[in-house]
Each structure stands twice: as structure tokens, then as C-alpha cells.
Amino acid sequence: MKDLPIMSVSGIRGIYGVTLDELFVSRIAYIQTKLSGAGKVVIGRDTRPSGERLMRAICRGIRAAGGEPVDIGIAPTPTTCVAVSELKASAGIIITASHNPSQYNGYKMVHSSGRLFKGDECETVYSHFKRGEYPQEQELKQYDDSPAKTVDAVSIHINKIISTVDVSLIASKRMKVAVDSINGAAGAIFPALLEKLSVEWTGVHNKLDGDFVHNPEPRPEHLTDLSSLLSTSDGFWGGFIFDPDADRLATMGQNGEAVSEEMTLVLALENILEHTKSDIATNLSTSMLIDDVGAKFGVHIFRTKIGEANVVEGMKKFNCKVGGEGNGGVIYPAMSTVRDGLGAMALILELMAKRDKKLFQLTAAWPSYPIVKDKISCESLEPKQLIEKISARFPDEKKDLLDGLKIIRDYGWVHLRASNTEPIIRCYAEAKTDQQAKELSEMVLAEAKR
């Protein structure tokens, strides 16, 4: 393997067989297990075909470090994190590339508390790897590649979720919803969760075969099959869409209406803040809608760097009982200390039951701010230097330089930053009108092209 995968605060992402392979994950698992003090290490994975092969290689690395590999099979990222905490494991490993295409896979590290590794913890593992502090290939191959035990973690996660919502209220509404899990890990748990909540469901792309039949990013333009189902059938209360590892959730109106993924966090917060007053931590690229939520409930919004671990750190620093990201990620520690698409679905179902309103009726009560999402390939560029040059072109703008470049105006903002998971620079712009958002995006992209 000539090239290394991307290694960041968001974990490790690479193309299987090109920048990420069995030997690499064995070595990372060895280092993580050593640093975590050995003991039980929980392994979960999404549905990508390469997942089981990587799981077996990880078992070798864990055993070589004196640990005990515990396999929970195909499981969403939040399910794995909850299992680590509830099983009192020393660490956890999630084999997933989240929203990346199927040729990718990845590796996320879980702390014994059930949260993902923070940035400095990730860097410690990466530093040991770069110094070659791991066994040679032949030594690793001497260890058994099978898990010491297998555990069903689905019921553990479901019990955490249903303990925080009003199950009888949800059941009393006899709701019916449509679901698209893109044949990913959510399919291992959402049917049982909805059964516990007495919610009827049907849907599209809910096998566990890893066949990502549309772009894995849960955005409206990728969800035509679910929209068609909702628009041609009666009786639905709304639609729910997961990404491959189910840490993110998007929604859809009961008649197939497009809904921005930014609304997931808004609706979850609307429910939570009614009974639990708390400030909110979210990242720099999350919609201005969160400021509207803060104003409605009289709470403060704290903005962090991009990356789920950074938001969780912000929640701890500012004593926030809830947080999340505008990409459909809700972090509610009463359920789990990571983005949890299953928990978000339960929270939104509870809000629908409280209001006795279908999904699009809930979203229509909030403003609509157009967001433009673009990107710049930077395989041959240094992202930080490029962003610094662009920033210098706007000396008189109000800027936030916490994570890349964010230019803030009274009607909107544009944010340029290096991706944590792909060799690209992301450009997000949001404003009160489509034209304003496009102009903000084009303004910085024009400078980038120079």
C-alpha cells in the first residue's frame, strides 16, 4: 500500500485495497488497544462488502496487543458507541466510511465512555503509527482473526432510546412512516425500534447488503425513490433517511416534499428544549436556523470547528445538554454521546405525536434559508495555504477563522474549509434568498479559481 488513507479528527477514510487494507487496520487496532489498556474492544461495522475482512484483521491487532475482540456485527455507529459504554469495554472500533461511496471504508475509534476519540487522541494513535510502533506483518498473522465473543447490541441501543421518549404517546397516534436506509447499517436496528414505538413502516433500500443504490449523502436530490413512494401513497406521516452508518438522519414530508437535512437538528431541539433548557453546541457550517431555535427558547449557540468530536468537546466545555451538526447529526447524551440517527428519529416521532402534526407541517413552521454546497478538488494543492490566500482577498469582511474561512454578513454567510474525510475543500453558503447564497458561494470560488 503506497499511499495512506486520510487520517483526521473524523477518523480514517480510504479506498479499500488502495489506501486502506487489512494490514493497516491491524496495526491501528494494535496501537489503539495498547493505548486503551487492552481489555474488551467492541467492533461494529456498516454493510460495505469489505467490512467483515477488515473486522477479522482488526481482531488480529487487538489480540496482538493483549485485548479481547468483541464483535457486534453490522451495527450503526451510535449502536457501537452505546455498546462500548454499556459493556464497560476499554475501547471500540467502527468500520465505516459513513457517507463516502462504497469503494471506501474507514476506521473510527471509540473511547471507553462511548464517545468518539477527540482530535488529540486520534493524533496520538496516528503518531505511534507513523513511528512504526506496531508488530511486523508476519507476527500479526500468527494471531487468531476471529472475535472472542459476539454480542447483540441492538437491544442495548433501543433500550437507551426508548427510555428518553414517551413510548405510549407515540404509539397512541398509530403513525406510519417511510424509510430509506440505503441498504446500510440502520436496517439492523430501525425495524425493531419502530416496532417498540408501535410505528408502522414501509420503505425502499432497506437490505443489509451494502448496495448503495444512490449517493450516500442523505440530501433531497438523491432521494427520488422515497419521494415517489410517499407521493403516490396515502397515510404516511413522513419519511426518514439514514446514511450508511446511521449517525445522520434526514427527513422528508409526508407527500414526498423535500426537506433540508438541516431540519433534523432543528426538530430534535424543538422537542428537547421544551423540557430541558440548555445552550447548544454546533459547528460553523450549521444553518442559521439554529440561531432561530436559540432565540425561540432563550438559549445561547456555541460554534465549534467541523467534526463531531469537536462538537462533543464544545458541549462539555460550555455545559450543553444537547448539540449536533446541520448534516443531520443530533447529539443527545441522554441517548448517546455521538450523532445518533436512530435517536433523532425517535425524538422527531415524539414531536409529531406531541403536536399531532405530520412532518412537513412541523418543518413549515420554521424559516427556509437556501444553502449552496460546493467543493474544490485539492489533491495537488495545500488546502490551508489556498484558504489563507483567499482570506487575504477579503480584508474588510467580518470573518471567523476558527476552522478555515467563514465570511459573515447580516443576511448570510459562506464557509470554506478543508474536508476531514476527502481530498477536497468544501464551500457552504447560506442566505435569506437563493440569489444571495449563490453570490456568496461564487464570490469565494472565483477567488479560488484564480
Secondary structure, 3 states (H helix, E strand, C coil): CCCCCEEECCEEEEEECCCECHHHHHHHHHHHHHHCCCEEEEEEECCCCCHHHHHHHHHHHHHHCCEEEEEEEECCHHHHHHHHHHCCCCEEEEECCCCCCCCEEEEEEECCCCCECCHHHHHHHHHHHHCCCCCCHHHHCCCCCCCCEECCCHHHHHHHHHCCCCHHHHHHCCCEEEEECCCCHHHHCHHHHHHHCCCEEEEECCCCCCCCCCCCCCCHHHCHHHHHHHHCCCCCCEEEEECCCCCCEEEECCCCCECCCHHHHHHHHHHHHHHCCCCEEEECCCCCHHHHHHHHHCCCEEEECCCHHHHHHHHHHCCCCEEEECCCEEECCCCCCCECHHHHHHHHHHHHHHHCCCHHHHHCCCCCCCEEEEEEECCCCCHHHHHHHHHHCCCCCEEECCCCEEEEECCEEEEEEECCCCCEEEEEEEECCHHHHHHHHHHHHHHHHC
